Amino acid sequence: MKQTDKNARKSNRYSNRGSRFFLNAGFLTACLLLHGLAYAQGRQDPGKSIGTISTQGNLIVMELDEGALGKANLFDLVGRTLRFIPDGQGYRVEHVALQWDAEFGNALTGSQVTLHNFKFPYSGKSWDAFSVGATGSISFGAADGRSGGGGVSIGRFDQLAQAARTLVNTVPAICVFLKPRMSGPRYIKESADRVTITWDLTEPLGGIQDFTWVKTINRFQAVLRQDGTIEMSYEQVAAKDAIVGLYPVVMAGAERVLATLSGKKNPAVAPHLNIQRIKVAVVDNLFLKVILETRGPVLPPGDPALAGIAYRVFFDTRKLDTHKQLATHQPTEANTDANTQADVIWIVRGVGAQGRGGRGGGSSRYFAIGPGVSPEVKINGNTISMQGTLPAVLKGVDRLAIYAEVITPESPAAAVDRVPPGTVTLSGIRSPEVDFSSLTRKDGPFAIVYESFHYLALPNSRDFTCTVIKSLGDKFDFLTYYSDFRIDNQEAGTPSNGPLGGNVTGIGATQRGLESYCSNGRFQWQFIQPVYVGSNQMQERPPEGATGNNHDVAFYAHQLGERSPDGKMLPYNLAMSQIGHEMGHRWSAFVSAKVNGETIVLGPTHWARGLHAPAAFPYQRPVEASAMGGGVWQDNFDGTYTQLDDDYYVPATGWSYLDLYLMGFITAAEVPDFFMLRNLVPAGNDADGHPIFKADRVKITIQDVIAVEGPRLPGVDQSQKNFNTGIVVVVEHGAKPSRALMERANGIRERWIDYWATTTGHRSSMTANPQPDEATTKTLTAEDTEEHRGKLKL
């Protein structure tokens, strides 16, 4: 009830643009999931329906089940001051009326601050220096290697709801308002007994991955007092999500065992999959630790056979009285599905080398996912251990059932081994995650204390797919999602993934996991998450007067407007950048080429910067690089090359000849020879401002690609030419889509159909129909293909 009341109450009360193409969109699913998209439902588990589907015109409406994406917890401390008062080894906390020093002091020119009048006691030491982060944090001692702007940082795709616990026991830190991608000045003012740090920041603006075209005001302050008291004050804060709290390092390591639960010897199961014991312990009264002991040695990191194995531990308050019943159950799909309804699931998952087919490098390893758990997994002989903070849902729980099961790639829906539930009494452990707005000085003391303010959780993208396909059928090649609510992501765009349906070979990636997407073979690719209606990329055009650099669409307003009678750029340009780029990942950019015996990777994932990849059919401008990366390079025949268009995908662009071949729209013979530039060295700019580079040129032909990947099959005469996209608007339980959401989604739908036809040279067609008939799903005939082929100008 307290959490419900809290949410009801709250509802009333970075960016290196020059390299963002490779950072902003389209990373492979495995990479994303390893860096923060951690779901209770594992990466390789089948999707399930999480809502109801209806249609309105040509749009699909998905109403989510209640609680499908959890609950938002938005920032509610504007106009307040949090005070942390030292008490023994911890802190007591109170919130009071705003205490604000209007004299900010001097602007910081870097991140390091040295104190001259006193040393500040924190995390068991006294400090005369610290680092002030550009995104709202302070760190002490060794620098956080992930942070380029001082303070501490989190992973690019980390959800704030999950990321707050990853800062525990890393470096001593204070998160005043840790929100990635913010920027602006920081100020420092030192007095005799205190130091005041003030941030005046804006959220990122103007870009395709941003939520605003204009600067926002986020002004907050920290006071560090000589006696160890810490104050955090929030004068004006536009942002609603951030991590706030104290993160001193606790390293005593005192461990106390709560319970040991026994499994059974099962000779029919491989020794490393047969769990014999579960040990549950508390460390430093702050961490919950689980150790699984197997019958034989656990496969070590680096062993490729560990990929797809999952050891799942369930914490369940609802199964205390069902031990006998559950102990007699045999592993079945139904049982496994039932277990996923536990209060908390911690999963140790084995993953193969990163990248498709291991091309991304690295080696197989284990990582842990689940509420509160640290990603780090320790393997020692026949034991696997993981630990984390007490999940918020278990706060106040005295007794619960704990049980475990093992899933393998060969048996993804039914456990091959299971340890039946045993009762565990939780004692001597306290969650550091709190509700600051409800704390008083009588609470605590807290060794570590924080609150994560965040939007709704990121969805499991396979659940979204299955929700649509189970209702409307396997009729979609692509799915895109738009919503009028935000999710827990710092970027407004979305990466993409999918099973690569249609069974295409010769493109460097192959079909896999159709059943996880509830598809019999058709479904191919999709957005991972819904795009928010208020984000820049769902706006028809940038507002009048908006400006930016050459990676912001407003920069091109005049040039793009020349195509239209009204002098305005075509609508939803940023949406086309996103959807074109992401759906292009169904085919690109995973191939390599063999030149003079050397295998040259042309990507991976996005075409390399030095790849000459001009768009065959530009969308709007006369010279465009592929939506999948690369560039348009002019050979100056003196060892230098002018970059006429770069590897960034704003404004929206078409696809290269190589892309169109991989898509099945042109033959190998129609792909002109191209080249790769290596060892790029800046050499100035031309008269029009285009960068010039010295480089080494390597000629590449399509046959060099085929030498590595094999021919693209099916060939151009048999390949799919007509595609259907489901445009899905997603609403919360009990809600109806807003007018703005419907209008903008419809606008994107209409523009997407035109974009596809234009950028494929009319060799392919796109529909966006929730109920397609046979006419919309046919493949172009040989005559059609010949007709369109004649339109290609090499």
Secondary structure, DSSP 8 states (H G I E B T S, - for coil): -HHHHHHHHHHH----GGGTHHHHS---HHHHHHTT---SS-TTS-----EEEEEETTEEEEEE-TTTT---B----TTEEEEEEEETTEEEEEEEE----S---EE-SSSEEE-SS--EEETTEEESEEEE-TTSEEE-SS--TT-SSSS----TT--HHHHGGGGTTSS-EEEEEE-TT-B--EEEEE-SSEEEEEEEEB---SSTT-S-SS---EEEEEEEETTS-EEEEEEEE----EEEEEE-------EEEEEEEE----TTS-GGG-EEEEEEEEETTTEEEEEEEESS----TT-GGGTT-EEEEEEESS-TT-HHHHHT----HHHHHHHTTSSEEEEEEEE-SSSGGGTT----EEEEESTTB-S--EEETTEEEEEEE--GGGTT--EEEEEEEEEBTTBSSS-SEEEEEEEEE--S---SB--GGG--TTS--BSSEEEEEB-B----HHHHHHHHHHHH-S--SEEEEEESS-BS-S-SS--EE---TT--BSSS-----GGGGT-SS---EEESS-EETTSGGGSSS--TT----TTSGGGGHHHHHTTSTTSS--S-HHHHHHHHHHHHTTTTT--EEEETTEEEE--SSSEEEEEE-BBSS-SSSSS-B-TTEEEEEEE-SSSEEEEEE-S---S----BHHHHHHHTSS-GGGS--EEEEEEEEEEEE-TTS-EEEEEEEEEE-HHHHHHHH---BS-TTTS--EEEEEEEEEE-TT----HHHHHHHHHHHHHHHHHHHHHTTTSSEEE--SS--GGGT----HHHHHHHHTT---
